[in-house]
């Protein structure tokens, strides 16, 4: 069976890539794309005009391989090499579209984490919607036109840069149109003001009682223990805080709690990953319960709170619980910060009468 030399190189690189990583998934798609285009380019049933495009596409990738060497196997270089090949050949096939859609999806997530970590929740939603338009018929025509224009100018075409610029425009447009409190707050210093603003309207003890009620009735004993252990440092700093009262409810002394995840996991008889997952479940349950008691049992009227709940659920459902302890949109610390802002926002909202 005919196959392109690059197919073997890419397939071998995919086997060496970290299992279930973005790089491996992209290389697997690239290998399948090369195999399919090579097969069709030698199939007499393929129209001659299409075969000419396919051969030009493969020749462009070969030229990139000679120019870049092993760097071609790095995700960004590979995506841009395919983008350049699309521009030169005008080939838009299912396997090509599938490759760039997956490649730009992971590229977009990485860029959001790096450039807009505090707006990661809303930016990720915009990214998913915008990518669908970008790889649509009109979007791909624009890719070909842009690539040809750059080639005519004697300048390289970078598909990733093209997409990042269009994503930035989409995000800014979304933020200008949005009336969601978190979208506006997270764009600047207002985020800090909202997070530190005093709760209004209801008396403090009523708001504490609202959280306590959900904590007492809806969390499992393990979730209570994990949650309190995670917030032990806050308790030490403010004996009069709502957390201090929560601590008393659990019937555990300060000396018995240890904030380290390894110690928490051992204490509740779980793996660290399971303990973190239960912690996120506790956060989701508390936010959902307080929101239900505040806004009623219908759909949540605040988009920001819905997105934070969705972000928590997405992390909980991840098989590998892909959380990182640095300042990224999917990191544990950022998720908890967003949860705190969402909970404060709900508690500051006017309660719905029963």
C-alpha angles and dihedrals in degrees: 000000000000117000138167118252091234090060092069092045093051093043091053091049090052090055090053095046119100109279115264091001125142089248094054093048091050093048091049090053090048091051091050091047093052093047093050096046092046091050093049094045089061096041114104089210090066112094112256092237091055092045090054090054092048093051091049089049092053092045090053091052090049090054090050090049092054091047099044103030113188091355088076088075092061110100099240094045091046093050091049092047090054090046090053090048091051090053094049097043102029085221112158110172134154094259092049093048091047090053097049092043092056093040095050091044092060092038090053094050091050092049092048091052091049101041106026108022095151092052094041096120097054093035092054090054091050090046093055093050095041093049090057089057093043093057093041123105096272093041093054091047087056090051091054092046093049093047092050092048091053091047091051088053090051091244130125120256118226113195092191092054091047091052095044091053092049091047091051089053091048092050093049091048091050093050092049092053097040121097092186112129095224094049091056095038096049091054092070148339092323088081091066091045092053093046092052099038116119117250112257139208105013121070115260094244090055091054092047089050091053092057092042092053093054091042093052099043106032107035123082118237090253092051091050092051094046093046094049093046090053091052098042092111091057090051091054090054098048120026091182096054123113087252090061090058090046088052091055091051091058090057093226126130122232091245091061096059123085121185097207113107094224091054093043091051092049092049094053094038097244139114116262090251092053092047091052090048091052089049091055089047089054091052091049092048093049093048094044093046095049091045090051092051091046103042101023131247097298128092114309110262094207116079093198093059091047091053093050090051090049091049091052092048092048091055093044091052095048107112092219095033091230098210125149130195096229134087101283132125091252098042123115093240094053092045091053092048091052090047091053091051092047093049092048090049092052093047090050092053124097112266118243114237116241 
